[in-house]
């Protein structure tokens, strides 16, 4: 189906976009008003947009239901500071509870059973239970409209980071003397549509080698038999094409299964090619791209 957003209601636009543009990281924002009253609320319109200067943006949108604004937005207009607490799986239910529309002045820390801890550079408190806390100053609030559902970009500059030691590797493993983050330990939670969430953990993490300055040859430069394979997927071709130059046959490459394929299918080159492609695919699923290339080169 094709949807013309100009013909959808605000609620319909929100429904489809929030399901499709996902997963979204969650900004668990603690703010304070000019009277010193604390507010805590989650926002999934959130991401990083610059590392130098360190800029993150979240958006407290106007409510679709009645076009009212949230206390967080009101607070950052009065006191342009915020702590962005990263949400992990072990606190997701408490985080969700703070999204209730409690009356202004009600402290969501108390309602959700979370613990306030003083910040170093800003006035709003941090959430002790969060393993990552970003103290920020608000550089600008940019409204995107006045109609129901319109966002308000809260452009924040990160001043201080608090990272739980349990997320860090040994500092001695870094050449710069700074500890590295173990991505497998954070277990961030991300927002999907409706009541759906997802969690980042070791069961769904995978690596994709980044080209950076090393230019890959591209899928268009792959041998035609590989490029037009009925077995290798687009992801497979992407891995094979992320090499700086076409590999050459390595005479020292020794693989027992490869030898079996060649021996068994030697009288039928077409079947041999299919088996080689299947085996190369299996190797790439194991992260063995160099070995997969050697298997594919066996037909040359």
N, C-alpha and C positions, 0 to 999 in steps of 0.2 A: 504493500500500500504506500501511497504518497500522501504526505500531510503538508498542507499549507498552513503555517503557523498563524498567519493573519486571520484564519478562519476558526482558530481554536480559542476557547476561553482561557483565562489565566490559570484556572485549576487544571485544565487539560494539558496546557503547555508544561506546567510543573510536573504533572504525572509522567509524561513521556520523557522529558529531559532528565529527570532525576533517576529514572530507570536506566536510561541509555548512556548517560555520561557518568560512568562509575567504574571502579570504586573511587570514592572521594575521601581524602584524609580529613580528619576531624580536628578543628580548632576548638579546644575547650577553654573558653576565654573567661578570665577573671578580671573584672573591672571594678571601678569605684566611682561614686558620684561626688559632687562637691561637698556634700554633708558627711562623707566618709562611709556611706553604706555600700556594702560589697554585693556584687552580683556575679553569678557563675552560670554560663550557658554554653552549649555546644553549637558549632556551625560547620557544615560540611562544604560550604562554598569557600574553599581555603587551599592555598598552596604557596610555594616559594617562587619568587619572580626575579630575584637577583641575589648573588652571593657577595658582591662587593660594589656598593654597600649591601649589607644583608637585609633584604626586603622580603617580607611575607605579607600576603593580603588575605583577609577574610571578608565575607559580606553578610551582614545581618539584613536580610531582605525584609521589605514591608510585607506584612501578612496578607496572603491571598484572600483569606476569609473576609477581612474587614478593613484592610489597608492601614492598620495601625503599625507603629514601630516598636522595636524591642528595647528593653531597658539597657541592654549592652550598647546599642547605638546611642541612646541618650547619654549614657555614662561617658563614652569616649569623646563626645562633644563637649562635656563639662570638664573632664579630666583626661587629657589625651595620652593615656598610658594603659597598657594591657599586659597581662601574662597569658601566654598561649601554652597551655598544658597539653601534651600529646596523650591521646587516649589509647590505652592498651586493653587487652582482652579481660584482664582481671579487674577492671573498673568500668566496663561498658554499661552495666546495668545502672550503676550509680550515676554515670554520665547521662544516660537517657532520662533518668528521673529529674535531673535539673532542667530539662526542656519543658517541664510543666510551667504553665503561665501563672506562677505565684505572684502575689501582689508586690508592687514596688516597695522596696525596703526589706522584703523577706530575704533572709540569707540562705541561698541554695546550698552552701557548704553544710549547714545544719540539716537541711531537708534531706540531703543525699548521704549524710554521715561521712563527709569528707573533712580533711584536716587543713586548716589554714596555716601556712608558714610565711614569715615575713620575706619580702623580696629585698634585694640588695640595692637596686637602682631606681625602682619604681614603687608607687604607693599600693597598687593592688597586690593582694597576697598570692602566693603560689599554692598549688594543690600538692600536698605532701605525697599522696598516693600515686601521682603521675611520675613516671621514671624519666621524663624529659620535660623541662620547663623553660620557656623562652621569655625573658623579660624584654618588653618592647616599649618604645615610645611611638606614638601615633603621629606620623608626619602629615597625613592628609585624610580626610573623609570625602569621598567623591560619590555623590548621589547619581544613580543611573536613571532616575525617573521619579515621578510622584504617584504613579498608579500602583494598584495592588500587585505584589510580586516583584516590584522593582528592587534591585540590589543597591547596596551602599558600600562601596569599596573602602574598607578601613586599611589604609596603607601603613604598615608598621615597619619600623627599623629595629632589628634585634640588637639589644645591648649586652645581654648576659645569657649564657646557656648553663643550665644545671642538668647534668647527665648522671644518672645512677651508675655507680661503679660496676654493678652487675652486668651492664651492657657493654663494658669495655674489655678489650684484650689487654695483655701485659704491655705497659708502655715501652718495654725494651724491644718489642717486636717492630717498632716504628723507627725508621732511619732518622726522623726528625725529633725523636724523643717524646712524641705525643701518642697517646693510646689510640688504637683504632676501634671503631664500633663493630661489634659482631651482629650483623643484620638478623641472624637467626634467633637472637635472644630478645628482641624488642617486642614482638607480637603486637604490632600496631593493629588497630581496628579501623576499618574503612566503611563508609556509608554507601548503601545502594538505594534502590527505590522502596517505597512503602516501609514495611517493617524489617527489611532485609539489611544485613551487615555481612562483612567478611573479615577474617583475621589473617594476618600475614605470619606464617610460621614455616618451620622446616618441611612440612608436608606439601606446601604449594610454592615454595621458592624454587627458582631455577636461574641459571646464568645464561646470558647472551654476551658473547665476546664483542666488545665495542671497537669499531674500526679506528676511531680517533683520527690521527694524522696519517695512518697507514691506509692508503686507498685500496679497497678491494677491487678485484678485476671486474666484478659485476656478473649478473646472470647471463647477460648477452654475450659474454666472452667464454662461457662454458662450452665444451664440445657438444655438438648437436645431439648426440645419443644420450647425454646426461640431461641436457636442457629439455628434451622432449620425452623424458622418461615417464611412463605411466605408473611408476612405483614411487619415485622420489617426489615429495611434496614441495610446495613453495618454501616452507621453512627449511627443508633439506637443501634446496638449491641456494637459499640465502646463506647457509653456513658454508657450502662449498665455494660460493662466489666471494666470500670474505677472506680471500687470500691475496697477497700482493702480486703474485704471478702464478701461472699454471704450474703445479708441481710436476716433478719428473719422477720416473720410476726409480725407486730405491732398491738396488740389487740385494741389499742386506735385509730387506723386509721379509720376515718369516712368519707365516700365519698358517696354522694347520687346517683351519676351516677353509681358507682360500684355496689351499692345495686340493682339498676334497672336492670343491666346486669345479675347479679346472679339470680334475681327473674324471669326475662323473659326467660332466656336461661337454667334454671336449669335442664330441661328434655333433653337437647341436649348438652352434654359436648363439642363436637367438635365445634359447633357454638359459644358456650360460650368462648372457647379459642380464636377464631378469633376476637370476639368483645372485649375481654380483651386486645388483642394485638393491636387492632385499638385504643382503648382508651389510652393505655400506650404510643403508638406512638404520639398521640395528646399531652399528657402531656409532653413528652420529647421535642416536638416542642416549648413548652412554658417554657422550662428550668426546668421542675419539675421531675428530675430523681428519687429522693427518692419516690415521689408519684407513679411514673410509676412502680417502683419495687414492691410497695405494691399491685398495681393492678395485676401485673403478678403473684405475690405470692398467689393470691386468688384461683388459681387452685390447690394449694398444700394442 
